[in-house]
Amino acid sequence: MGRVRSIWNGAISFGLVSIPIKLVNATENHSISFRQIHTEDGGRIRYRKVCELEDREVTQSEIGKGYEDADGTIIPITEDDLAHLPLPTARTIEIVAFVPAERIDPLQMDAAYYLAASGAPAAKPYTLLREALKRSNKVAIAKFALRGRERLGMLRVVDDVIVMHGLLWPDEVRAPEGVAPDTSVTVRDKELDLADALMDTLGEVDLSDLHDEYREAVEEVIAAKAAGETPPETPEPARSGKVLDLMAALENSVRAAKESRGEGADVTPLTSRPAPKQTGGKKSTSTTPAKKTAAKKTTTSSTKKSTAKSTTQGTKKTAAAKKTPTKKSTPSRKRSA
């Protein structure tokens, strides 16, 4: 990556310490841009800036800013007006507090910027702030002005660089009212166990392995049309129909995840086993087979439930053992775990 151009020059105010810095975009947009065209002849559709009073197109040098009042009156605001705002953050990232990172709601996170030390004299105070942030395990909350308005920011350390995340003001984050389901729903332990098994089967992922498949597909279409070829067609996805049985859907999801990883896909259907209905217990041992085939973590948890169940319900132990032979091996699994 070549040298990145700074978008803002100023200083970090750290108490009485001033650290000259340059603001650099930490992210870049790889989206494919399209132009608007006239579908009949392919001509470009352009937007022109026209003065409503004179009914003529104006140049950029003739355009300024104005605020529209409630009655429709336009109040001109010049760049000189904005440059002389009585704000200490006009050219300063003013640190106001240090807080634990978990205090920051991810909903507030906005654009990210790298803060680069500006010049040799800035290296020492920059390093001081960086190491202080590392040792404190906290992030700095700051106020700064950028693109015509004052903003909130969070400073943290990535490798050896101080990064600033723009934050939305707290009153800019909407409360989640009316978003959660308003229907009363009961989630059974067996359903949670299968959801845990699915999570364990899917496992983790290296985020660097993920990429934008949509953009790649669009690039293929553009390349094909540029070469006068027929664009590739995406096959129709298989229609699975409406899911009526949540347990069956979870079992099928675990099976599909294991098949995609090249693992054995034997998932014993929990709904087909009669043992849970006979015991009548809330936390049924019927989750054991699914957890055994899905993941070690869930197997251990389910095994403990099965052992406790068999101890307290001795009268049904023999019948349950005949129907579910896996219980005989439960103690040995527990010892090996």
Backbone torsions as a table, in degrees:
resi	resn	phi	psi	omega
1	MET	NA	130.6	-179.5
2	GLY	-72.4	-179.2	-179.4
3	ARG	-66.0	129.1	-176.4
4	VAL	-92.2	136.6	-178.6
5	ARG	-79.2	136.4	177.5
6	SER	-74.6	147.6	-179.0
7	ILE	-108.1	-5.1	-176.2
8	TRP	-163.7	134.8	177.0
9	ASN	-117.6	135.2	-179.5
10	GLY	-170.7	-144.1	-178.5
11	ALA	-151.1	151.3	172.4
12	ILE	-91.2	127.9	176.8
13	SER	-97.4	108.6	-177.7
14	PHE	-116.5	84.6	-171.3
15	GLY	66.4	-125.2	176.4
16	LEU	-91.4	1.1	179.5
17	VAL	-90.2	130.7	177.2
18	SER	-113.7	127.0	-176.4
19	ILE	-117.3	105.0	177.6
20	PRO	-62.1	130.3	-178.0
21	ILE	-140.3	165.4	172.0
22	LYS	-120.9	139.1	-179.9
23	LEU	-96.5	127.7	-177.5
24	VAL	-127.7	136.0	177.1
25	ASN	-60.6	130.8	-179.9
26	ALA	-91.6	-11.7	-178.8
27	THR	-127.8	164.1	177.1
28	GLU	-141.7	151.7	-176.4
29	ASN	-98.0	122.9	-179.9
30	HIS	-104.6	11.5	-179.2
31	SER	-64.6	148.1	177.8
32	ILE	-81.8	129.6	-178.5
33	SER	-94.1	139.6	176.4
34	PHE	-114.7	154.1	174.7
35	ARG	-106.7	148.8	174.1
36	GLN	-82.5	134.2	-178.0
37	ILE	-132.9	161.1	173.5
38	HIS	-81.9	117.9	-172.2
39	THR	-65.0	-22.8	-178.0
40	GLU	-74.5	-39.9	-175.7
41	ASP	-129.3	0.9	178.1
42	GLY	78.6	7.2	179.8
43	GLY	-69.0	147.8	-179.9
44	ARG	-69.3	139.1	172.7
45	ILE	-99.5	120.4	-177.5
46	ARG	-119.8	152.7	176.1
47	TYR	-100.3	131.7	-179.9
48	ARG	-116.7	140.9	-179.0
49	LYS	-91.8	116.5	-173.2
50	VAL	-120.7	135.1	174.9
51	CYS	-76.6	126.1	-177.5
52	GLU	-67.0	-31.6	-177.1
53	LEU	-76.5	-42.0	-176.9
54	GLU	-95.5	-11.3	-179.5
55	ASP	54.3	46.4	176.9
56	ARG	-141.7	155.7	178.4
57	GLU	-74.1	138.4	-179.1
58	VAL	-117.3	155.9	179.3
59	THR	-86.0	167.4	-178.3
60	GLN	-63.3	-33.3	-178.9
61	SER	-67.1	-18.8	179.8
62	GLU	-92.4	0.1	-173.3
63	ILE	-102.8	131.3	177.0
64	GLY	-127.5	-167.7	-179.6
65	LYS	-106.5	151.2	176.3
66	GLY	-153.5	144.8	178.2
67	TYR	-103.3	129.3	-179.8
68	GLU	-89.7	117.7	179.7
69	ASP	-74.2	170.6	-177.3
70	ALA	-59.4	-31.6	-177.8
71	ASP	-89.6	7.4	178.5
72	GLY	93.5	-5.5	178.8
73	THR	-69.5	135.0	178.1
74	ILE	-95.9	122.2	178.7
75	ILE	-103.2	111.8	-178.8
76	PRO	-64.4	135.4	176.1
77	ILE	-124.9	119.7	-177.3
78	THR	-92.9	165.0	176.3
79	GLU	-63.7	-31.0	178.1
80	ASP	-66.6	-37.2	176.2
81	ASP	-60.0	-43.0	-177.5
82	LEU	-74.3	-30.5	-178.3
83	ALA	-70.7	-22.6	-177.0
84	HIS	-107.5	26.3	175.8
85	LEU	-64.6	139.4	-179.6
86	PRO	-77.7	62.1	-178.8
87	LEU	-120.2	131.6	175.8
88	PRO	-71.8	-13.7	-176.5
89	THR	-94.2	10.1	-176.5
90	ALA	-56.9	-42.1	177.4
91	ARG	-130.7	25.0	-175.1
92	THR	-136.3	138.0	168.6
93	ILE	-92.9	100.8	-172.1
94	GLU	-92.7	110.2	178.4
95	ILE	-73.4	126.3	-177.3
96	VAL	-111.0	-18.3	-178.3
97	ALA	-167.9	164.7	173.3
98	PHE	-125.5	126.7	-175.8
99	VAL	-136.1	160.1	173.1
100	PRO	-62.2	144.8	-176.2
101	ALA	-60.8	-32.2	-178.0
102	GLU	-68.5	-11.4	177.2
103	ARG	-73.5	-16.0	-177.5
104	ILE	-89.3	121.3	177.9
105	ASP	-75.1	124.2	179.5
106	PRO	-56.0	-21.8	177.1
107	LEU	-62.4	-23.5	-178.8
108	GLN	-83.2	-13.1	-173.0
109	MET	-66.7	135.7	-178.6
110	ASP	-128.2	-144.1	-177.6
111	ALA	-65.0	154.5	-178.8
112	ALA	-116.3	144.1	-178.3
113	TYR	-135.8	145.2	169.2
114	TYR	-89.2	138.8	175.3
115	LEU	-105.6	115.7	-178.4
116	ALA	-104.8	136.3	176.8
117	ALA	-63.3	132.4	-177.5
118	SER	-99.4	97.9	178.8
119	GLY	91.0	161.8	-178.0
120	ALA	-61.7	-41.1	-179.5
121	PRO	-61.2	-22.3	-178.2
122	ALA	-81.7	-11.9	-174.1
123	ALA	-62.8	-43.4	-176.4
124	LYS	-67.4	-53.4	178.6
125	PRO	-65.1	-31.5	176.8
126	TYR	-62.2	-47.2	179.9
127	THR	-64.8	-37.3	178.5
128	LEU	-60.1	-49.2	179.9
129	LEU	-63.7	-41.3	179.9
130	ARG	-60.3	-47.8	-178.6
131	GLU	-69.8	-32.6	177.5
132	ALA	-66.0	-39.6	177.0
133	LEU	-65.1	-40.8	178.7
134	LYS	-61.4	-47.5	-174.2
135	ARG	-71.1	-30.1	-177.0
136	SER	-81.2	-17.8	-173.5
137	ASN	56.6	33.2	178.3
138	LYS	-124.1	170.3	174.3
139	VAL	-117.3	153.9	179.9
140	ALA	-96.2	135.8	174.7
141	ILE	-100.7	129.5	-174.5
142	ALA	-137.4	161.7	173.8
143	LYS	-117.9	140.9	178.9
144	PHE	-153.2	161.6	179.2
145	ALA	-112.5	129.8	-179.9
146	LEU	-151.9	136.1	178.1
147	ARG	52.5	46.9	169.8
148	GLY	84.7	8.5	176.2
149	ARG	-154.9	155.9	178.0
150	GLU	-80.3	140.4	-175.6
151	ARG	-129.8	166.0	176.4
152	LEU	-106.1	143.3	-178.5
153	GLY	-139.4	159.6	176.4
154	MET	-126.3	125.1	179.5
155	LEU	-102.2	130.5	175.2
156	ARG	-142.7	174.8	-176.1
157	VAL	-109.6	131.0	172.7
158	VAL	-123.5	116.1	-172.2
159	ASP	57.4	-116.6	179.4
160	ASP	-113.7	23.8	-176.7
161	VAL	-121.7	140.2	173.2
162	ILE	-84.2	127.3	-179.4
163	VAL	-112.5	140.1	175.5
164	MET	-117.1	125.8	173.8
165	HIS	-100.0	125.6	171.3
166	GLY	-65.6	139.7	179.0
167	LEU	-119.0	142.6	171.2
168	LEU	-72.4	147.7	174.0
169	TRP	-66.0	148.3	-177.5
170	PRO	-53.0	-35.4	-178.2
171	ASP	-78.6	-0.8	176.1
172	GLU	-92.4	-6.6	178.4
173	VAL	-98.2	120.9	-178.0
174	ARG	-73.5	146.3	173.3
175	ALA	-74.6	141.7	-176.5
176	PRO	-79.3	48.6	-178.5
177	GLU	-76.9	133.6	178.4
178	GLY	74.4	11.6	-178.7
179	VAL	-94.8	-41.2	-179.1
180	ALA	-68.7	151.2	178.4
181	PRO	-57.2	136.1	179.5
182	ASP	-98.1	7.2	177.9
183	THR	-93.0	136.9	178.3
184	SER	-72.8	121.3	-177.0
185	VAL	-129.2	137.5	175.0
186	THR	-109.5	124.4	177.7
187	VAL	-100.9	122.5	-177.7
188	ARG	-79.6	156.7	179.4
189	ASP	-60.6	-37.4	-179.5
190	LYS	-63.3	-37.0	179.1
191	GLU	-68.9	-40.6	176.6
192	LEU	-64.7	-38.9	179.3
193	ASP	-62.4	-42.9	178.6
194	LEU	-68.0	-36.2	176.2
195	ALA	-63.3	-40.2	175.8
196	ASP	-61.9	-43.0	179.6
197	ALA	-61.9	-40.4	178.2
198	LEU	-64.8	-41.7	178.3
199	MET	-61.7	-43.3	179.7
200	ASP	-67.2	-36.2	-179.6
201	THR	-68.6	-41.9	178.0
202	LEU	-64.9	-34.0	175.2
203	GLY	68.8	-156.6	-178.4
204	GLU	-103.2	176.0	179.8
205	VAL	-147.0	145.8	172.4
206	ASP	-83.6	113.9	-175.2
207	LEU	-59.0	-25.0	179.6
208	SER	-69.5	-15.8	178.5
209	ASP	-82.7	-12.8	-178.4
210	LEU	-86.4	144.3	-179.2
211	HIS	-147.2	168.8	-175.7
212	ASP	-84.9	96.7	-179.0
213	GLU	-72.4	-30.1	178.9
214	TYR	-63.4	-44.8	179.8
215	ARG	-63.0	-40.4	178.8
216	GLU	-62.7	-39.7	179.6
217	ALA	-66.1	-40.4	178.3
218	VAL	-63.9	-39.4	178.7
219	GLU	-62.9	-36.8	177.8
220	GLU	-65.4	-41.6	178.6
221	VAL	-63.3	-44.0	-179.8
222	ILE	-62.9	-44.3	-179.3
223	ALA	-63.5	-40.3	-179.6
224	ALA	-66.3	-43.8	-179.2
225	LYS	-68.7	-34.8	178.0
226	ALA	-65.8	-30.0	179.7
227	ALA	-90.7	3.7	-179.9
228	GLY	74.6	20.8	-179.0
229	GLU	-102.2	166.7	177.7
230	THR	-78.0	127.2	-179.9
231	PRO	-61.4	146.0	178.5
232	PRO	-65.2	144.6	179.6
233	GLU	-104.0	140.1	178.0
234	THR	-85.8	128.6	179.5
235	PRO	-63.9	148.4	178.9
236	GLU	-65.5	130.4	177.2
237	PRO	-67.8	148.7	179.5
238	ALA	-66.2	133.6	179.6
239	ARG	-84.8	119.2	-176.8
240	SER	-88.8	-13.1	-178.5
241	GLY	79.4	179.2	-178.2
242	LYS	-76.1	133.7	179.5
243	VAL	-82.2	115.9	-179.7
244	LEU	-103.1	-26.6	-176.4
245	ASP	-116.2	108.3	-178.1
246	LEU	-63.6	-40.6	-179.9
247	MET	-61.8	-43.8	179.1
248	ALA	-64.3	-38.9	179.1
249	ALA	-64.1	-40.4	178.2
250	LEU	-66.2	-43.9	179.2
251	GLU	-61.5	-43.6	178.4
252	ASN	-65.7	-33.8	178.7
253	SER	-66.7	-42.2	177.3
254	VAL	-62.3	-43.5	-179.8
255	ARG	-62.4	-45.0	-178.8
256	ALA	-65.3	-38.8	179.3
257	ALA	-64.7	-40.1	179.9
258	LYS	-68.8	-38.4	178.2
259	GLU	-64.8	-38.0	-179.7
260	SER	-66.9	-24.8	178.1
261	ARG	-92.3	0.0	-179.9
262	GLY	76.4	20.8	179.8
263	GLU	-98.1	170.1	175.1
264	GLY	-63.2	134.1	-173.6
265	ALA	-107.5	26.3	-179.7
266	ASP	-79.7	107.9	178.1
267	VAL	-118.9	111.7	-179.2
268	THR	-70.7	121.2	179.6
269	PRO	-60.7	125.3	-178.4
270	LEU	-73.8	-30.5	-174.8
271	THR	-74.7	-14.1	-176.4
272	SER	-92.4	-4.1	-176.1
273	ARG	-93.8	131.4	-176.9
274	PRO	-81.0	-14.8	-173.8
275	ALA	-56.2	-43.2	-178.4
276	PRO	-60.4	-37.3	-177.8
277	LYS	-67.0	-33.9	-177.8
278	GLN	-76.4	-38.0	-177.8
279	THR	-73.0	-34.7	177.9
280	GLY	75.3	0.4	179.7
281	GLY	-74.1	152.5	-177.6
282	LYS	-71.3	-45.3	179.7
283	LYS	-95.3	87.3	-171.4
284	SER	-75.1	148.8	177.4
285	THR	-77.6	0.4	-178.9
286	SER	-68.3	-10.2	178.0
287	THR	-80.0	-11.3	-175.1
288	THR	-60.2	-48.3	-177.8
289	PRO	-59.7	-43.1	-179.1
290	ALA	-64.2	-39.5	-178.0
291	LYS	-72.1	-29.8	179.0
292	LYS	-65.8	-41.0	-178.2
293	THR	-84.0	-17.5	-173.3
294	ALA	-91.5	-54.1	-173.8
295	ALA	-159.7	151.2	-178.3
296	LYS	-66.9	-37.6	-178.1
297	LYS	-59.5	-49.0	-175.7
298	THR	-73.2	-25.9	177.1
299	THR	-64.0	-43.6	-179.2
300	THR	-62.5	-44.0	-179.4
301	SER	-63.8	-44.0	-177.4
302	SER	-69.7	-33.5	179.6
303	THR	-63.6	-39.8	178.5
304	LYS	-62.8	-39.8	178.1
305	LYS	-63.7	-41.4	-177.2
306	SER	-66.2	-39.3	-179.3
307	THR	-65.1	-43.9	179.4
308	ALA	-64.8	-35.7	-177.9
309	LYS	-66.9	-43.2	-177.5
310	SER	-69.4	-26.7	179.9
311	THR	-72.8	-42.7	-175.4
312	THR	-83.2	-17.2	-178.7
313	GLN	-122.1	63.6	-175.6
314	GLY	-63.2	-30.3	-177.1
315	THR	-66.7	-23.1	-178.1
316	LYS	-108.7	5.5	-174.6
317	LYS	-65.1	-42.5	-176.2
318	THR	-65.5	-45.7	-179.0
319	ALA	-63.3	-41.9	-179.2
320	ALA	-66.0	-36.7	-178.4
321	ALA	-66.8	-35.6	179.5
322	LYS	-67.2	-38.8	-178.3
323	LYS	-80.0	-27.5	-179.4
324	THR	-127.5	83.8	-176.2
325	PRO	-58.7	-20.0	-176.8
326	THR	-63.7	-19.8	-178.8
327	LYS	-66.5	-27.2	-179.5
328	LYS	-64.0	-32.2	-178.6
329	SER	-89.7	2.6	-177.1
330	THR	-58.8	-47.4	-178.6
331	PRO	-59.7	-41.1	-178.8
332	SER	-66.7	-34.1	176.9
333	ARG	-65.8	-38.1	-178.8
334	LYS	-64.9	-40.9	179.5
335	ARG	-66.4	-37.7	-178.3
336	SER	-71.9	-25.9	179.6
337	ALA	-72.4	NA	NA
